[in-house]
Amino acid sequence: MLYQSHVVADMADVRHFTHELIQLASGLKLEASLSVPPERLASSTEKKLAVCLHPWSWLGGRMDDPVLQGVKKPLLERGYYVLRYNSRGVGKSSGWPSLTGTTEAQDLLELLRWAVDTIQGVKQVVIFGYSHGSLIASLFPLLPDPIQVSHVLLSYPLGPRSWLTAFRGKHYTNTLNTLLRDPKSKVLVVYGDLDEFTGVESYDAWADGLEEEAQGDGKGELTVERVHGATHFWTDQNDARGRMLQVLTDWLP
């Protein structure tokens, strides 16, 4: 089934779907899955939405990534509609991946517009990015009231960021710092101390810099969590994934 971006659905029509195409205003079609929370948790007046972004497609990243599948349960239990999607050129999604990630950031903005038109009454949005997806998530802007946007950056690929973004790392740094300085921002950063792509010393130094950016009156809310024994892939070894999910659950708006 193909969903048009300009169609505004009645709330009774919002349903669970998997691997269906959403057509954006740009003409791009993105393959997506929408999970609907239990009816008792889905507020009729103030909906909550989480949009999940997968790892780098060039290394096999897809919306059905086990980590994204794992975060779905706590999000649904907290009353979130959960939208996962394949970025451009992945699966059945049309278009071609970019080298810089900026085109994917624009796609995400258009997808969010579709979602808030379709799920009427959304007031709380969480942009959840895992690995390469966290790069794209970090570019997502805050939105005008009444929508509150929060960001989760999981296993941010700090080590390989330069070549993942065609050496535009400075742009990503500046955009994230600008976000942290905004008093409306709410950001959760989670990484493992056994990450295969970024050493824990580099992560710790980066996290210290982020906390400096967020310090002081009139700044955003930043939470940084380092999970002991966790790799980039959040395997079940050392119960790393379970502890990450608990961090997410405790933090969720």
C-alpha positions as CSV (number, residue, x, y, z in Angstrom):
1,M,0.0,0.0,0.0
2,L,1.2,3.5,-0.8
3,Y,0.5,6.4,1.6
4,Q,0.5,9.9,0.2
5,S,2.2,12.6,2.3
6,H,-0.7,15.1,1.9
7,V,-3.4,12.7,3.2
8,V,-4.6,13.5,6.7
9,A,-6.2,10.4,8.2
10,D,-8.9,10.2,10.9
11,M,-7.4,8.8,14.1
12,A,-9.5,5.6,13.6
13,D,-7.6,4.9,10.4
14,V,-4.2,5.0,12.0
15,R,-3.2,1.3,12.1
16,H,-0.2,-0.9,12.4
17,F,1.6,-1.6,9.1
18,T,4.8,-3.2,8.0
19,H,7.0,-2.6,5.0
20,E,4.7,-0.3,3.2
21,L,5.6,2.7,1.1
22,I,5.1,6.3,2.2
23,Q,5.3,9.0,-0.6
24,L,6.9,12.2,0.6
25,A,6.2,15.6,-0.8
26,S,9.4,15.5,-2.7
27,G,8.2,12.4,-4.6
28,L,10.6,10.1,-2.7
29,K,9.0,6.8,-1.5
30,L,10.3,5.4,1.8
31,E,9.6,1.9,3.0
32,A,8.3,2.0,6.5
33,S,6.7,0.2,9.4
34,L,4.4,1.8,12.0
35,S,3.7,0.1,15.4
36,V,0.7,1.4,17.3
37,P,0.7,1.4,21.2
38,P,-2.0,-0.3,23.2
39,E,-5.2,1.6,23.0
40,R,-5.1,2.3,26.8
41,L,-1.7,4.1,26.3
42,A,-2.6,6.0,23.1
43,S,-3.8,9.4,24.4
44,S,-6.6,10.8,22.3
45,T,-5.4,14.4,22.8
46,E,-1.6,14.3,23.1
47,K,0.0,11.6,21.0
48,K,3.7,10.5,21.3
49,L,5.8,9.5,18.3
50,A,9.2,7.9,18.0
51,V,11.0,7.8,14.7
52,C,13.9,5.3,14.5
53,L,16.9,5.6,12.2
54,H,19.0,2.6,11.2
55,P,22.8,2.1,10.8
56,W,24.7,2.8,7.6
57,S,23.1,1.0,4.7
58,W,26.4,0.4,3.0
59,L,27.2,-2.0,5.8
60,G,23.8,-3.6,5.8
61,G,21.8,-1.2,8.0
62,R,18.1,-1.7,7.7
63,M,15.0,-0.7,9.6
64,D,14.6,-4.3,10.9
65,D,18.0,-4.0,12.7
66,P,17.8,-6.1,15.9
67,V,18.7,-3.0,18.1
68,L,15.8,-1.0,16.6
69,Q,13.5,-4.0,17.0
70,G,14.6,-4.1,20.6
71,V,13.8,-0.5,21.4
72,K,10.3,-0.9,20.0
73,K,8.9,-2.6,23.1
74,P,9.8,0.0,25.7
75,L,8.6,2.8,23.4
76,L,5.2,1.1,22.8
77,E,4.9,0.5,26.6
78,R,5.4,4.2,27.2
79,G,2.6,5.0,24.7
80,Y,4.7,5.9,21.6
81,Y,3.7,5.3,18.1
82,V,7.0,3.8,16.6
83,L,7.9,4.6,13.0
84,R,10.9,2.7,11.5
85,Y,11.9,3.2,7.9
86,N,14.5,2.3,5.3
87,S,16.4,5.4,4.2
88,R,16.7,6.3,0.6
89,G,18.0,3.5,-1.6
90,V,17.5,0.9,1.0
91,G,15.1,-2.0,0.6
92,K,12.1,-0.7,-1.4
93,S,12.8,2.9,-0.7
94,S,13.5,5.0,-3.8
95,G,16.4,7.3,-4.4
96,W,20.1,7.0,-3.8
97,P,22.0,7.4,-0.6
98,S,24.0,10.5,-0.3
99,L,27.6,10.7,0.8
100,T,27.1,13.5,3.3
101,G,23.8,12.6,5.1
102,T,22.2,16.0,4.5
103,T,19.7,14.7,1.9
104,E,18.7,12.0,4.4
105,A,18.1,14.7,7.0
106,Q,15.7,16.4,4.6
107,D,13.9,13.1,4.0
108,L,13.5,12.7,7.8
109,L,12.0,16.1,8.1
110,E,9.5,15.3,5.3
111,L,8.7,12.0,6.9
112,L,8.0,13.6,10.2
113,R,5.6,16.0,8.5
114,W,3.8,13.0,7.0
115,A,3.6,11.4,10.4
116,V,2.2,14.3,12.4
117,D,-0.4,14.8,9.6
118,T,-1.4,11.2,9.8
119,I,-1.2,10.7,13.6
120,Q,-3.2,13.8,14.6
121,G,-2.5,15.3,18.0
122,V,1.3,14.5,18.2
123,K,2.8,16.6,20.9
124,Q,5.9,14.6,21.8
125,V,8.5,13.4,19.2
126,V,11.6,11.3,19.9
127,I,14.1,11.0,17.1
128,F,16.0,7.8,17.9
129,G,19.2,7.4,15.8
130,Y,21.4,4.3,16.1
131,S,25.0,4.3,14.7
132,H,24.9,6.2,11.3
133,G,21.3,6.9,12.1
134,S,22.4,9.0,15.1
135,L,24.3,11.3,12.7
136,I,21.1,12.0,10.7
137,A,19.1,12.3,13.9
138,S,21.5,15.0,15.2
139,L,20.7,17.2,12.3
140,F,17.0,17.1,13.0
141,P,15.8,20.6,14.2
142,L,13.6,21.5,17.1
143,L,10.0,22.2,16.0
144,P,7.7,25.1,16.9
145,D,5.3,24.6,19.8
146,P,3.3,22.6,20.7
147,I,5.6,19.8,19.5
148,Q,8.4,18.9,21.8
149,V,11.3,17.2,20.0
150,S,13.8,15.0,21.9
151,H,16.9,13.2,20.5
152,V,18.5,9.9,21.3
153,L,22.0,9.3,19.9
154,L,23.0,5.7,20.3
155,S,26.5,4.5,19.4
156,Y,27.2,7.8,17.7
157,P,30.0,6.8,15.2
158,L,32.5,9.4,16.3
159,G,35.6,7.4,15.1
160,P,34.5,6.9,11.5
161,R,32.4,10.1,11.3
162,S,34.7,11.9,8.8
163,W,34.4,9.3,6.1
164,L,30.8,8.6,6.9
165,T,30.0,12.2,6.1
166,A,32.4,12.9,3.3
167,F,34.6,14.9,5.7
168,R,31.8,17.2,6.9
169,G,32.4,16.3,10.6
170,K,32.6,20.0,11.5
171,H,29.1,20.6,10.2
172,Y,27.8,17.8,12.4
173,T,29.7,19.1,15.4
174,N,28.4,22.6,15.0
175,T,24.8,21.5,14.4
176,L,24.8,19.3,17.5
177,N,26.4,22.0,19.7
178,T,23.7,24.5,18.5
179,L,21.0,22.0,19.5
180,L,22.5,21.5,23.0
181,R,22.6,25.2,23.6
182,D,18.8,25.6,22.8
183,P,16.8,25.6,26.0
184,K,14.1,23.5,24.4
185,S,16.4,20.6,23.6
186,K,16.4,17.3,25.4
187,V,19.2,14.9,24.3
188,L,20.2,11.4,25.4
189,V,23.7,10.1,24.3
190,V,24.4,6.4,25.0
191,Y,27.6,4.6,24.1
192,G,29.4,1.4,25.1
193,D,32.9,1.3,26.5
194,L,33.8,-1.7,24.1
195,D,32.6,0.0,20.9
196,E,34.5,-1.4,18.0
197,F,34.6,1.9,16.0
198,T,35.3,4.5,18.7
199,G,37.6,4.1,21.6
200,V,36.2,4.8,25.0
201,E,38.8,7.5,25.6
202,S,37.6,9.3,22.5
203,Y,34.0,8.9,23.6
204,D,34.6,10.2,27.1
205,A,36.4,13.3,25.8
206,W,33.7,13.9,23.3
207,A,31.0,13.5,26.0
208,D,32.9,16.0,28.2
209,G,32.8,18.5,25.4
210,L,29.1,18.0,24.9
211,E,28.4,18.5,28.6
212,E,30.4,21.8,28.5
213,E,28.2,23.0,25.6
214,A,25.1,22.2,27.6
215,Q,26.2,23.8,30.9
216,G,24.8,27.0,32.1
217,D,21.5,28.8,32.3
218,G,19.3,28.8,29.3
219,K,20.8,25.6,27.8
220,G,19.2,22.3,26.8
221,E,19.0,19.1,28.9
222,L,21.7,16.6,28.1
223,T,22.0,13.1,29.5
224,V,25.1,11.0,28.8
225,E,25.3,7.3,29.7
226,R,28.3,5.1,29.2
227,V,27.3,1.4,29.4
228,H,30.0,-0.9,30.7
229,G,30.7,-4.0,28.6
230,A,28.6,-2.8,25.6
231,T,29.8,-3.0,22.0
232,H,28.7,-1.0,19.0
233,F,26.2,-3.7,18.2
234,W,24.6,-4.0,21.7
235,T,24.7,-7.8,21.8
236,D,23.2,-9.6,24.8
237,Q,26.7,-10.2,26.2
238,N,26.9,-8.7,29.7
239,D,23.2,-7.8,29.4
240,A,24.4,-4.6,27.7
241,R,21.3,-4.3,25.6
242,G,19.0,-4.8,28.6
243,R,20.8,-2.0,30.5
244,M,20.7,0.3,27.5
245,L,16.9,-0.3,27.2
246,Q,16.5,0.5,30.9
247,V,18.5,3.8,30.4
248,L,16.1,4.6,27.5
249,T,13.0,3.7,29.5
250,D,14.0,5.8,32.5
251,W,14.8,8.8,30.2
252,L,11.8,8.9,27.9
253,P,9.6,11.9,28.1
